[in-house]
Amino acid sequence: MTYLDFEKPLADIEGKAEELRSLARKGEGVDLEKEAAALDKKADDMLRDLYKNLDPWRKTLVARHPDRPHCVDYISQLFTEYTPLAGDRAFGEDHAVMGGLARFNDAPCIVIGHEKGHDTKSRLVHNFGMARPEGYRKAVRLMDLADRFRIPVIALVDTQGAYPGKGAEERGQSEAIARATEKSLQIGVPLVSVIIGEGGSGGAVAFATANRIAMLEHSIYSVISPEGCASILWRDSEKMREAAMALRLTAQDLKKLGVIDRIIPEPVGGAQRASTDAIASVGREITGMLAELTEMKPAEMIKDRRQKFLDMGSKSLAG
């Protein structure tokens, strides 16, 4: 288990409980289960208290937790017959973006998502989930495919933003993001998006320009990272806590603003503590969002999606 900074007291208690159980396993006739159970109860209570009212910065840390389930985990648990599509037919393959044909609830669909990787080796392969232009052009290929075969698109967002490297800029990064966003607005099939971790900048918007958008309870969605915002506004990246508060990047704030439609509850302690349950909850919400769109005709689908983005923020402004 990887513990975040604010979880250190919890780490001490859970560590002591495990030490007691280890001693009991080594020593014949030694019964320390009662003491370990008491520590477990204390740890459970502390975990609930820690996650009861997380501030925006702590939510940011949870959204970035290395043990949080990633796109590959959602695909393996929620989808069957997944057949990946590679390359953009222009430059090459981008491993930061996963996507292909699959079945969801035994119905055909296209699934697209950012993949960060789960260890050093895989994170380097997937470029920490930061897509290059070819990743967004691959996504456009997939959305065209969905539109042609009249099947829904399910997008899983988890990126701190598009890759800002020299090569990516030379190959038209901003144009590729814009084309993906444009294609999202044009397809006449259901498009639903779930922010499963970080939703950063235009790199996230390209996959989240959807009819319905859901966020996991402790995920974040913002125009810039708290550190980047702090560097620009205060010229001090250490003011990231103040920036996280100002950005209104939590699921709860974005639901009030009308930016997202649904908040998906996470297990106590975050999705990283019970990934199977968290993924199942996401699956149920995707089912519900798709059900809302099944009776719409293509023109209605496009109009619904465009109107959703025109209306964003109006509830807050009216209030």
N, C-alpha and C positions, 0 to 999 in steps of 0.2 A: 504494500500500500504506500502510495506517495502522498505525503501530507503537505498541505499548503501552510504558509506562515501562520495564519490565524488558527490553524488546527493543531499547533504544537502541543498545547495542554492535553488535547484529546489523544495525541500520539503517545504521550507519556502513560496515560491510564491504560490504553489498549496494549501497550508494550508490557506493562506490569502484569496484566491479565494473562498474556501469552507466556510470560516468564513463569508464572505460577503453574500453568498447565504443563509447561516443559519440565519443571521440577517434578510434578506429579507423575509424568510419564517415565522419568528416570528412576524415581525412588519407589521401591515396592512398599505397599501399604500406606503410602502418603496420600491423604485426601485433601486437596486444596481447591476442590471444585466450588465449594461454597464461597470462599474468598474471591475466586476468579469470577463467579457469577455476580457477586456484589460489585466488582469493578466493571463488569459488562453493563450492569444497570446504570452505574454512574456515567459510563461512556455514552450510553444511549441518550441519557438525559442531557448531557453536555452537547452531543451532536444536534439534538433538536433545538437547543437554545442557540447554538452557533448559526444554524441555518434558518432560524425563525424570521429574522429581519436583516438579511444581508444588505449592506450598502452597495452602491453601484460598482465601487472598485473591487470589493470582494466577489461580486457576481462576475466581474471580468476575470478574476483569477480562477474561479470555478469553471467558467466557459473555456478557459485555456488548459484545464487540468489534463496532464498527459495520459491519464487512465480513462478519460472520457471516451465512450464508444465513438468510432469514426465511421465514415461513409461505408467502408468495406464491411464493417460489422452489421450495419443496417441492411445492406444488400444481401449478405449471407443469411440473415435471420428472416427478413420480410419478403424476399423475392425468390422466385424459383425460375429455372431455365434461363438464368442470366447469361447473355451472350454479349461480351464487350465489343465495342467498336473502337478502332484505333486510328489516329491520324486525322489531319485536316485537309488532305489532298492538295496541299500547297507547300508545306515545309516539313512537318514531322509529327511525332506523337508527343503529347504532354501528359506525363504521369500524375500531375497535380489534379487532373480532371478525370474522373471515372464516368463511364456511361455506356449504355447499350440497350438492347432489347431484353425484356424480362416479362415475367408474369407476376402480378400482384393480386392476391385473392383469386388466383387462377385465371385472371383476365390479362390480356396482353397490354403492355405499356412500354414507355421509354423511361429509364431512370438515369439521372445525371447528378453528379455530386463532386464536391471537393474532397480530396483525400490528403490528410496531413502526414500519415505514417505513425507508427507506434513505438519505434525505437530509432536510434541514430541512423542506422543503415537505411531503413525504409523512409525516414524523414528526408534524407538527402535525395533518395530516388524520386520522392513525390514533391520535392522542393518546398516542404513544409506547408503544402496546400496552397501555395501562391502560383496561380496559373499564368502561363505565357499566352501570347496571341493565339497560338495553335490550339490551346485548350478551349478558348472561347469559340474558335472556328469549328472545332469538333462538336461543340454543343449546338451550334447552328445546324450542322449536318444532322444531328440527332433530332432536333426539333422539326426540321424539314421532313425527316422520315416519319415522325409521329403524325404530322399534318397530312402526309400523303396516304398513310394507312388508317387515319382516323382513330388513333389510339392516344390516351392521355399521357402527359409528361409529369413525372414526379421529380422534383429537384431537392437535393439535400445540401444545404449551405454550411460550410465550415472553413472560412478563410480569413486571415487578417487583412487580405487585400490582394489585388493583382500584383504580379512580380514587377518591380520597377527597374530591372536591370537594363543595361545598354542594348543588349541583343533584342530584348522584348520591345523596347521603344523603337528600335530600327525596323522591326517587323510589323509595326503598327498596333501597339498595345491598345491605345485609346480607341482606335477605329474598330478593333476586334470586339472590345467590350460594348461599344455603341451598337455594333451589328447584332450582337447577341441580345441586347436589350430590345432592339427594334424587332427582332424575330420573335421574341417573347410576346410582344404586343400584336403580332400579325397572325399567329397560328390560330386556327379555328377549332382547337381541341382543348379539353380541360388541362389547365396547368396549375399545379399546386406545389407549394414550396414550404419546406420546414428548415428553420435555422436551428441546427443541432449543437452548435458551439459558438464560434465567432461569425458574425456577418459584417465584414469590413469593407467599407467604401464601394466604389463601382464594381469591384471584383465580386461582391456579393449581390449587388443589384441586378447584374446580368442574369443571375439564376433566380432571383426573387421578384421578378416582374410578373407576378402570377395572379390568377383569379382569387386564390385563397392563400394566405400566408400564416403559418403557425410558428411559434417559438417555444422551445423548451424553457421551462421556468427560470433556469439560471443561465440561459444563453444571452448573448448581447448582439446588437445590430446598430451600427453607427457609421457616420460619414468618414470618420477618421479614428485611429486608436487614441485612447486617453493620453498615452505618452507623446504621440505626434501633436495632438491638440495642445498639450501643455507646452511643448517646445515652441509652437508658433505663437500662442497667446501670451505666455509668460516667459518665454525663452529659458524654461527650466522644466526638464522632463520629470523632475521629482514632484511636481505639482499634479501628477496623474490622478490623484484621488479627487481633487477639485474639478479636474477636467471630466472625469467619469460622471460626476454629479451633474455638471453643466450639459453634457451631451445627451442626457435623457436616453441612454442606450439600453435600459432594461426592458424586458418583455412587458412589465406592468406599465411603464411609462408609454411605451409604443402602442399598447392596446388602447389606452386613453386617447392617444393622438389619432387613432384610426389607421396607423401604419400597418398593423398586423390584425388578424381576425381572431386568433385563438392562442391561448397559453396552455401548454401541455405540462401538467404537474410532473415533477421528478421525485424519485424515491428520497427519503430523508438522507441528507448528506450528499445529494447530487447524483446524476446519472452514473458517475464512475463507481458508486458503491453497489449498484444493482443494475448493471447494464442490460441484462435480459429483460427486466421489467420495464426499464425506460424505453427500450426499443419497441417492446410490445405496445406501450402507450402511444408512441409515435405512429405505429401501424394503425391503431384504432382511429386516431385523428385523421390520418390520410384517407381512410375508408369513409369517414364522415364528410370530409371536404369534397371528395369525389362524388359522393351521393348527392350533394347540393347542386352539382353541375351536370348530371347525367341527362336531364331533360332539355337542356339548352341547345339551340341550333348554333352552327358555327358563327353566324353574324352576331347572335346574342352573346356568345362567349367572348368575342372580341370586344364588343361594346361594354360588357360587364367589366372586363379587365381594364380597359382604358378609363372608364368612369371611376373605378376604384382608386386609381392614382390621381385623378383630378380632384377627388374628394378628400384626399389625405390632409389632415391638419384642420379641416373645416370644423370638426366638432370642437376642437380646442379653441379655435378662434371665435366660434359662436358663443362659447361659454365665457 
